[in-house]
Amino acid sequence: MPKFLAFDIGTSAGRAMLGTLSAEDLALEVIHRFPNHSVPARGTLYWDILYLWHEILTGLRKWRDGGDQDLSGIGVDTWAVDFALLDKNGALLGNPVHNRDARTVGVMERVFETVPREEIYARTGIQFMQINTLYQLYAMVLADAPALRNAAVFLTIADLLNYWLTGRQEIEFTSATCTQFYDPNAGDWARDLLTRLNIPVDMLPTVVQPGTILGPLNAAIPELADNAAIPVIAVATHDTASAVAAVPAEADRFAYISSGTWSLMGAEVRSPVITPESLQYNFTNEGGVNGTYRLLKNILGMWLVQACQEAWVREGVIFTHSELVQMAAVAQPFGPLIDPYPNSPDFRVAADMPARIRAFCARTGQPIPADRGAVLRCVFESLALKYRQTLEQLEIVLGHKTEVIHIVGGGARNDLLCQMTADATNRPVVAGPGEATTMGNIAVQAIATGYLTSLQEARALIRHSSNLTRYEPSVSSAWDDAYTRFLDIADM
């Protein structure tokens, strides 16, 4: 039975998981877990990339020390938009900056002064968020950043880790498309667009497709020299792309929500959808597996709950995730609402999130949540209603109705939010697998190495390997009334 090692690193935590493939099952085993931290220093918010590299090496050592030397592949997926710059010798020119750093505030508007918003969307098909790589790089141009002037190679976070694993300096397709300077119709970087913004283009590497075998594990990692022949595979390196690859869909017309720190809601399409409607509703066309694209929108997701949890920890009160859900479940329904829109200045930073939620409610003329349970209920109901708004817009862009919503990722384990989603959208919801990102990572490895023949076969195996829960919608006029109120305070 082939075994694959998947590293899945999100913005709050990472893990190494061993997947064992059989004819009827994909079994997962946790090898190593670790947190992911942002680090503020002199007014800039960084990622600690060397710490993450250390944890990848730790995961490899733990696999090796487990005594099982039979490994068919290694794959890494991470979050998108953030990046590293290397010099001509391949050395890191500085710690990657966190996408929530303040350097991109107001930068989108500065970019539009040179390249109009409509032109950027027509070329890239990517939604407008100030965290996008394009605006991070232009912020460096405006600051005359020495790292950008001296950069010989640009790599996204996952591709940097793959470079350290293999020595290959290439960017995988699903991460490349998220930069907002990849042209999907041309199949290459939008170099002329970058040149107009004085962003150097010689640093851009070749783009490779998910499933590309980058090469053997770097023999320059001394303690792993005996395992140097193991292939490292460029999976769908953007974690959402890996998660969508694992959506256990049978129907063609399905929507998905990859529910975690972010909620990414959309549909799988065969080619980019770049239309006046998709621009109006700010939908993005990010690369997927097997020649597909992910037509989706970003929603703030469970980061809002995590930020509330962190605020309460600072007050000396610690709640488990299940306790937070239970507090929301018993709170009074259909109270005040917020708009979990990613460009919202109200919720861009995590600092004192409960106070930010209360301030938004006060500013929009709504009752202020009275206690912690009311704050959480506000978040969950707002997410469900944002899903309804996004689904309506998605169906306008697609030109047809969707039959079912698949929720994958950690949010698939949240019974309350899954049922709210079914009720708010009036669509059945199928929840699971919770480990979709890891399963998608391993599925691409298995296809690349010939152990699976197609994405369809992989999804059938994932369906068979997962405990899926179906939530049927219950019709209630209360959700319609809440949605009317939500639209009054909602952005796109």
C-alpha positions, -999 to +999 in steps of 0.1 A: +000+000+000+016+033-011+021+060+016+024+097+011+035+125+035+015+157+033+025+190+049-005+213+053+004+247+067-023+273+073-021+308+087-027+295+123-013+260+124+004+233+104+007+195+104+024+166+088+001+137+080+008+103+066-017+090+041-020+053+033-038+044+001-056+011-005-081+001-031-110+011-009-097+037+016-074+066+023-063+064+059-047+094+076-023+095+106-010+126+122+028+126+124+034+161+137+014+193+146+028+228+152+014+263+155+021+291+129+028+325+144+030+360+130+058+381+145+057+419+148+090+437+146+095+475+144+061+481+129+061+453+104+042+420+107+063+390+095+060+352+091+086+332+108+096+312+077+127+295+093+105+282+121+082+267+095+111+251+077+123+237+111+089+221+116+089+205+082+123+190+090+109+179+123+080+162+106+103+144+082+124+132+111+094+119+130+083+100+099+118+085+095+120+077+132+087+058+130+106+031+112+086+030+080+110+038+051+085+031+023+073+065+012+059+072-023+058+110-022+060+143-002+037+173-009+034+208+007+005+231+006+002+265+024-019+297+022-016+320-008-006+356-017+025+359+006+059+354-009+097+353-005+124+371-025+158+354-031+191+368-043+210+354-073+226+328-050+192+315-038+195+332-004+165+346+014+164+384+013+143+388+044+114+372+063+082+371+043+058+398+054+023+389+066-006+398+042-023+416+071+006+440+075-005+476+071+019+483+042-009+476+017-035+500+031-045+523+003-022+506-022-050+492-044-061+527-052-026+537-061-023+508-085-056+518-102-040+552-110-017+534-134-036+503-144-074+505-142-093+481-121-112+468-150-081+460-170-065+441-141-096+419-138-098+414-175-062+401-176-062+381-144-098+373-134-088+377-097-109+393-070-097+426-055-084+423-020-057+446-006-038+415+007-031+403-028+005+398-039+002+425-066-005+452-039+022+438-016+048+441-044+036+476-054+039+487-017+075+477-020+079+497-052+064+528-034+088+522-005+118+517-028+124+484-008+160+472-012+149+436-012+128+441-043+156+459-061+180+430-053+156+402-059+166+375-085+138+350-077+102+354-065+086+324-049+053+319-030+055+304+005+048+268-006+072+271-035+100+284-012+096+253+010+096+231-021+128+249-032+145+241+001+133+205-002+145+200-038+166+229-052+139+236-079+129+273-082+094+270-098+059+282-089+030+259-089-001+270-109-027+272-081-005+296-061+006+315-092-029+324-101-036+339-067-010+367-071-033+387-094-006+390-120-010+357-138-029+357-171-049+325-173-059+330-210-023+336-220-010+308-197+018+330-184+026+360-161+011+393-171+046+408-175+035+440-193+011+448-165+039+445-139+063+465-160+039+494-160+040+493-122+078+491-121+077+456-106+106+436-119+096+406-141+130+389-145+125+374-110+094+354-120+101+316-124+084+290-146+049+280-136+043+242-133+010+223-130-002+205-099+011+170-100+045+180-113+072+158-097+099+184-088+125+158-081+140+138-053+143+151-017+174+172-015+204+152-006+218+183+010+196+177+041+222+155+059+201+138+084+177+126+056+204+116+031+192+079+032+158+090+020+170+114-007+153+094-035+118+101-023+099+123-049+087+157-039+056+166-058+042+201-065+006+193-053-021+220-055+001+241-033-026+266-024-044+249+005-078+258-008-070+242-042-061+210-024-093+212-003-115+216-034-097+187-051-111+166-022-147+178-025-166+144-025-190+156-052-211+133-074-234+160-090-220+184-115-237+215-103-224+218-068-211+247-048-185+243-021-173+261+010-138+255+022-144+264+058-116+273+081-098+305+090-112+318+057-145+306+041-139+302+004-172+297-014-176+290-051-179+264-079-155+244-100-154+255-137-135+243-167-123+278-178-120+312-162-153+332-160-143+368-166-175+387-173-191+420-162-211+401-136-181+383-121-163+417-119-193+433-104-196+407-076-158+405-072-154+367-080-120+353-084-107+326-109-080+307-091-063+277-105-075+242-097-065+206-103-069+188-136-073+219-157-101+234-136-106+268-120-121+278-087-147+305-093-151+317-057-152+346-032-133+350+000-153+354+032-137+360+066-148+327+081-138+312+114-110+337+119-137+360+135-144+333+161-107+327+166-101+364+172-129+365+197-115+335+215-081+351+217-096+383+231-113+363+258-081+344+266-065+378+273-093+385+297-084+352+315-113+331+302-105+300+280-132+283+260-129+252+238-142+253+203-172+231+212-180+254+241-180+284+218-204+266+194-226+257+223-227+293+236-238+304+202-264+276+199-283+287+231-281+324+224-311+343+212-315+338+174-318+365+147-302+393+165-277+419+152-256+410+121-222+419+107-207+417+072-178+392+071-164+408+039-126+405+036-120+441+026-139+454+056-118+479+076-140+469+107-126+434+109-093+436+091-072+431+123-079+407+152-073+432+180-103+431+204-127+415+179-157+414+203-154+451+207-152+456+169-183+435+164-202+456+190-190+488+174-201+477+140-236+469+154-238+502+171-227+521+140-253+504+118-281+511+143-285+475+155-288+462+191-254+456+207-247+419+215-252+416+253-228+388+261-203+364+245-229+340+233-247+368+215-215+379+198-209+343+186-245+339+174-240+372+155-209+358+138-224+324+128-257+338+115-238+365+096-216+338+080-247+318+069-263+348+054-231+358+036-231+323+021-267+330+009-257+363-007-226+347-023-246+317-036-271+340-052-243+360-069-225+328-079-256+314-096-261+347-116-225+345-128-228+307-136-262+311-153-277+281-135-288+269-100-266+247-078-280+215-064-260+211-032-234+228-011-204+208+000-187+221+032-151+208+036-124+216+061-126+222+098-160+240+095-175+207+083-174+196+120-195+226+131-231+212+132-246+245+141-231+265+112-237+236+087-274+236+096-276+274+095-261+273+061-287+248+048-315+269+063-302+302+051-295+291+016-324+266+013-300+241-002-290+207+012-255+208+027-231+178+027-204+183+053-170+166+052-143+156+050-128+177+078-093+168+065-101+178+029-069+198+024-047+169+034-067+144+014-065+166-017-028+170-012-024+132-011-048+126-040-026+148-063+005+129-051-012+096-059-023+107-093+012+121-101+028+088-091+002+066-110-015+051-080-048+069-089-059+075-125-080+106-122-095+133-100-129+115-103-113+083-090-097+102-061-130+119-052-148+085-052-121+071-028-124+102-006-162+097-004-158+061+006-131+071+032-151+099+049-180+102+073-202+126+055-232+144+071-261+157+052-281+187+065-316+193+049-329+229+049-358+237+071-380+265+056-384+295+079-395+330+072-372+342+100-341+335+077-357+356+049-364+384+073-328+382+086-315+382+051-334+414+043-317+431+073-284+416+063-285+432+028-290+466+044-256+463+061-237+441+036-211+450+010-204+428-020 
